[in-house]
Amino acid sequence: MSSEWHKDGFTISTDPGRLDVDLIHRFLTTESYWAQHRTLPTVKLAVQNSLNFGVYEDDRQIGFARVVTDYATFAWLADVFIIADYRRRGLSKWLLQIVVAHPRLQGLRRWMLATRDAHELYRQFGFQDLQDSNSWMTRFEA
Ligand SMILES: CC(C)(COP(=O)(O)OP(=O)(O)OC[C@H]1O[C@@H](n2cnc3c(N)ncnc32)[C@H](O)[C@@H]1OP(=O)(O)O)[C@@H](O)C(=O)NCCC(=O)NCCS
């Protein structure tokens, strides 16, 4: 079941059917620093298997975030963006507020994310630098 939130003429929705997957793919491949080589089929598969949060002005999608989660212990926050014309008016903060308060994402043991330069944004929502980075490992394929 999907949910919707409204504020100042904008909507956040978890309805995957509302997402503009072409826009997400275009943003990721032309404007993100982390997913420039992601193919459209990969974006579609990722969306299919995530809890997605689309940000809309009327029917136009202007932002996105997705959460990869087991809904019990762990959540990975990924692909957060607001398109350029809509930045610096608090939309990503509203988006994160909605994401971390989502009823199905409460009581998890851990959230994670990776960011190059937006640490101060995520800090406002309880994310911290890794305390024990020696304990963590990662495996890259592509
Ligand atoms: C990062 C991004 C989502 C911010 O969206 P936004 O709607 O313009 O941000 P907001 O207006 O809600 O404000 C963001 C807050 O985080 C802070 N911040 C910290 N690092 C930031 C960064 N790298 N970029 C933007 N804001 C940042 C801002 O100062 C602001 O806090 P403040 O209001 O307390 O001063 C947007 O700039 C974007 O899509 N950038 C390109 C994609 C990207 O880098 N995504 C994040 C990947 S981890």
The ligand as a Gaussian input file, in Angstrom:
#p B3LYP/6-31G(d) Opt

LIG

0 1
 C       21.869000      17.170000      -2.078000
 C       20.478000      17.623000      -2.540000
 C       19.553000      16.402000      -2.553000
 C       19.946000      18.684000      -1.580000
 O       18.632000      19.008000      -1.979000
 P       17.943000      20.418000      -1.632000
 O       16.468000      20.232000      -1.724000
 O       18.547000      21.489000      -2.451000
 O       18.390000      20.620000      -0.120000
 P       17.603000      21.412000       1.026000
 O       17.156000      22.737000       0.485000
 O       16.563000      20.506000       1.595000
 O       18.753000      21.672000       2.093000
 C       19.769000      20.739000       2.295000
 C       20.399000      20.952000       3.637000
 O       21.555000      20.132000       3.707000
 C       22.716000      20.942000       3.729000
 N       23.715000      20.309000       2.872000
 C       24.807000      19.714000       3.310000
 N       25.526000      19.223000       2.337000
 C       24.873000      19.496000       1.210000
 C       25.131000      19.231000      -0.167000
 N       26.210000      18.592000      -0.573000
 N       24.238000      19.642000      -1.079000
 C       23.127000      20.299000      -0.679000
 N       22.832000      20.583000       0.627000
 C       23.711000      20.172000       1.552000
 C       22.266000      22.335000       3.297000
 O       23.112000      23.309000       3.846000
 C       20.866000      22.364000       3.879000
 O       20.880000      22.503000       5.277000
 P       20.387000      23.821000       6.020000
 O       19.029000      24.149000       5.433000
 O       20.325000      23.398000       7.444000
 O       21.399000      24.839000       5.700000
 C       20.535000      18.272000      -3.947000
 O       21.463000      19.328000      -3.923000
 C       20.906000      17.300000      -5.051000
 O       20.055000      16.607000      -5.583000
 N       22.199000      17.247000      -5.399000
 C       22.650000      16.388000      -6.473000
 C       22.540000      14.936000      -6.089000
 C       23.220000      14.627000      -4.787000
 O       24.351000      15.028000      -4.543000
 N       22.508000      13.861000      -3.946000
 C       22.995000      13.433000      -2.659000
 C       23.743000      12.201000      -2.824000
 S       24.303000      11.548000      -1.259000

